[in-house]
Amino acid sequence: MADSSLLYYITDRKAFPCDERARRLRLLEKIAEAASCGIDYIQLREKDLSVRELEWLAREAVRVIHDQTSASGFRHPVTALLINSRTDVALASGAAGVHLPANDVSPEEVRAAWAGKCGVGAPFDELSAGSASEISPPNPLIAVSCHSPGEVAQAASHKANFAVFAPVFEKKNTTGINPAGLDALRQACLESIPVLALGGVTLQNAESCLQAGAAGIAAIRLFQENDVAMIVRGLRGG
């Protein structure tokens, strides 16, 4: 597999079999592990948390990513943290950008809010952040969840940085959701932005996604339930 393949870890702290405090600490450990292994993007997808809880977790995630960056001798983080849906939290925490679910606001609206240093959703002054301009990157990374080639085309037209196309394969323990399949992924990858494959992706079938034109792989369990270094080696070679 190509050593340039983009890798995207999507978090799910509730999958850890422990109490809430331990789950958050375990998730931060996993984020640090992913950052140390050169994962390109991490999406903080903890949608059940309150705004303040999510902001705290996002700040801690930014901190551990920067710690791993410093330990590796890099001047800038290799791993970019994206916050699911909440532009206000991304701004407050100094995250690199936002991941937008399907049918959320458009990337253009996020960029306008980012430029004005004002969040989307809860008012920005409800958060405990100081000046967003001091900690936020000037231009956000914006990913969009897509379920059809048409949605990928729309994401590209609205200036998203990349799309996450799902589900490509049938997902374990999931019923009632039909996988899009490799042909639909191949069509989606003809658009002008990178497309990452999500949904039932394993070390065994990841290569078929890349051969279909995917720029990389996105996953929850593949990264969260395994040794990340081993998975990265398997996906990128080496």
Buried (B, 14 or more C-beta within 10 A) or exposed (E): BEEEBBBBBBBBBEEBEEEEEEBBBBBBEBBBBBBBBBBBBBBBBBEEBEBBBBBBBBBBBBBBBBBBBEEEEEEEBBBBBBBBBBBBBBBBBBBBBBBBEBEBBBBEBBBBBBEEBBBBBBEBEBBEBEEBEEBBBEEBBBBBBBBBBEBBBBBBBBEBBBBBBBBBBEBEEEEEEEBBEBEBBBBBBEBEBBBBBBBBBBBEBBBBBBEBBBBBBBBBBBBBEEEBEEBBBBBBEE
